[in-house]
Amino acid sequence: MDFSLTREQEMLKKLAAEFAEKELEPAAAEMDREHKFNEENFAKMAKLGFTGLGIPREYGGSGGGATEKVIVVSEFAKKCLTSAATLSIHSITPGVILKHGTEEQKKKYLPMLTEGGHLAAFALTEPGAGSDAAGVKTTAVYDAETDEFVINGTKCFITGGARASVLIIFAQTKPELGVKGLSAIIVEKGTPGFTSGKIEEKMGLAGSETAELVFEDCRVPAANLVGKEGQGFKIAMEALDGARVGVGASAVGLAEGAIDLSVKYMHERVQFGKPIAALQGLQWYLAEMGTRTETARWMVYYAAYLQDSQKPFTKEAAMCKLAGSETARFVSNLAMQIHGGYGYMKDYPLERIYRDAKITEIYEGTSEVHKVVISRAMLGK
């Protein structure tokens, strides 16, 4: 099997690395400190085609697929996990519209979310429905007189929800059917009856705004239904498989960034008359960090390969997300230990990296949920 990148992928990786170093890294500390989304950098991402990865050029996209998104997200995460997560989560919505949307929906929304630079959001989670996506209580009742859905309910922990121009929300159109009554619906920002509530104060990933969304008799055209009525659960699970590959990629990138900082520090920091790079204990730390990160990286690339090949990848998506997130936590912890007191200071990026790493084990499905997914696949359930 050939693991090498194509010439085009190498060029994309170089472009993403340069952008991350020039634009994302300088803004990372301020976003974290101010808890502020960087709209300017997101606009630059759109201009360079990063927000259009995975979407055909006929809809304003940049082409490519899951592998290209993994490349870019990993490079972004080396310098700023917030920016990597923003791009990765944004890409879920245009991906769903491309696969399940009508031609009219594709023509209207995809150019907005690719070259147009508008932010998207994916609104599934509710106060009582996190890992249990089947527990969604938000309703969307069809009004035959106006040919509209009337949406009522609350969503929580929605990345970019308060700023997104286009959202895909999941609601019960036939609550009596349970999970088979769940549907996916497009809602645009500014629609009457749709408001954003609390912006969460988070431990990490502070520049990525996490919002509460409130729907009170929010009316949207029936034409905004994505796929068929009752297909919402299937659409959500498919989307989450791809999202988990994105989390795995961002976690691996974060680990690589922590390793880069550790190597630099080990060469520069002198103790007992010599650089700490000469200390065997720290060398062993670095060996473990590198080995786990390389292992997780190729699990992410394999999952992306399966996705691009249109082969089943649910198990592999869960595996790469589990391995990547646990690697991010492990590596950032040892990197903090290598840096000692300096790593603990907010003047240095490792403190932010350490806090950011934890979320990769929680969002888009906790590690425990992924272990269930993986074991069921292995047991043939």
Buried (B, 14 or more C-beta within 10 A) or exposed (E): EEEEBEEEBEEBBEBBBEBBEEBBBEBBBEBBEEBEBBEEBBBBBBEBBBBBBBBBEEBBBBBBBBBBBBBBBBBBBBBBBBBBBBBBBBBBBBBBBBBBBBEEBBEBBBBBBBBBBBBBBBBBBBEEBBEEBEEBBBBBBBEEEEEBBBBBBBBBBBBBBBBBBBBBBBBBBBBEEEBBBBBBBBBBBEBEBBEBBEBBEBEBBBBBBBBBBBBEEBBBEBEBBBBEBBBBBBBBEBBBBBBBBBBBBBBBBBBBBBBEBBBEBBEEBEEEEEBBBBBEEBEEBBEEBBEBBBBBBBBBBBBBBBBBEEEEBBBBBBBBBBBBBBBBBBBBBBBBEBBEEBBEEEEBBBBBBBBBBBBBBBBBBBBEBBEBBBEEBEEEE
